[in-house]
């Protein structure tokens, strides 16, 4: 930031982390980030052997409205949420 670069944060969304997203957004804004890339945890790497890390399809019904709300609230506070390609 001191050299004029925008600060961006990447976050994986999994079954255990979904409920932490509002507080995470607050922390991201507090550190001065202007962009937040989100993506769903997929069955790669560590998640291959740990199904509990993955969102279940039924959880998307809760996640999508939450993300829409966070997106709007973030814009009002100078944070742009981007969806990553997973």
Wavefront OBJ file of the C-alpha trace (Angstrom):
o trace
v 0.000 0.000 0.000
v 2.853 2.361 0.821
v 3.937 2.223 -2.841
v 0.473 2.732 -4.300
v -0.484 -0.893 -4.857
v -4.019 -2.051 -4.159
v -4.280 -4.725 -1.487
v -6.231 -7.844 -2.385
v -7.206 -10.849 -0.273
v -8.063 -14.344 -1.496
v -10.305 -16.646 0.512
v -11.475 -20.214 0.153
v -15.052 -20.925 1.185
v -15.588 -24.302 2.762
v -18.137 -25.951 4.970
v -16.489 -24.803 8.201
v -15.556 -21.293 7.008
v -18.825 -20.092 5.500
v -20.127 -18.714 8.805
v -16.928 -16.682 9.286
v -17.335 -14.641 6.098
v -18.986 -11.529 7.626
v -16.261 -11.174 10.270
v -13.587 -11.919 7.672
v -14.949 -9.132 5.475
v -14.718 -6.712 8.401
v -11.070 -7.712 8.963
v -10.258 -7.346 5.270
v -11.690 -3.829 5.224
v -9.865 -2.937 8.458
v -6.480 -3.805 6.925
v -7.232 -1.557 3.971
v -7.816 -4.133 1.240
v -9.852 -2.943 -1.739
v -10.457 -6.307 -3.421
v -11.565 -9.674 -2.072
v -11.424 -12.755 -4.274
v -13.572 -15.625 -3.101
v -13.764 -19.167 -4.377
v -15.248 -22.420 -3.266
v -12.900 -25.034 -1.858
v -12.718 -27.900 -4.327
v -11.505 -31.482 -4.028
v -7.846 -30.787 -4.724
v -4.780 -31.029 -2.506
v -5.680 -31.457 1.169
v -9.412 -31.366 0.412
v -9.169 -34.596 -1.627
v -8.876 -36.596 1.575
v -11.105 -34.357 3.715
v -14.670 -34.185 2.435
v -15.652 -32.194 5.527
v -13.801 -29.193 4.060
v -16.127 -29.043 1.064
v -19.470 -27.304 0.908
v -22.384 -29.602 0.321
v -24.845 -28.687 -2.449
v -27.614 -27.845 0.027
v -25.329 -25.249 1.665
v -25.312 -23.191 -1.529
v -28.900 -22.134 -0.750
v -27.509 -20.353 2.317
v -24.219 -19.228 0.791
v -25.456 -17.401 -2.303
v -27.729 -14.909 -0.484
v -24.953 -14.358 2.072
v -22.451 -13.570 -0.686
v -24.908 -11.213 -2.386
v -25.392 -9.362 0.899
v -21.653 -9.195 1.605
v -21.012 -7.979 -1.935
v -23.431 -5.063 -1.518
v -22.195 -4.218 1.981
v -18.593 -4.402 0.782
v -19.222 -1.987 -2.073
v -20.669 0.503 0.391
v -17.421 0.243 2.369
v -14.968 0.405 -0.574
v -14.387 -3.331 -1.016
v -14.953 -5.112 -4.327
v -15.665 -8.844 -4.074
v -14.566 -10.909 -7.080
v -15.383 -14.535 -7.756
v -12.353 -16.706 -8.474
v -12.225 -19.515 -10.989
v -12.168 -22.881 -9.352
l 1 2 3 4 5 6 7 8 9 10 11 12 13 14 15 16 17 18 19 20 21 22 23 24 25 26 27 28 29 30 31 32 33 34 35 36 37 38 39 40 41 42 43 44 45 46 47 48 49 50 51 52 53 54 55 56 57 58 59 60 61 62 63 64 65 66 67 68 69 70 71 72 73 74 75 76 77 78 79 80 81 82 83 84 85 86
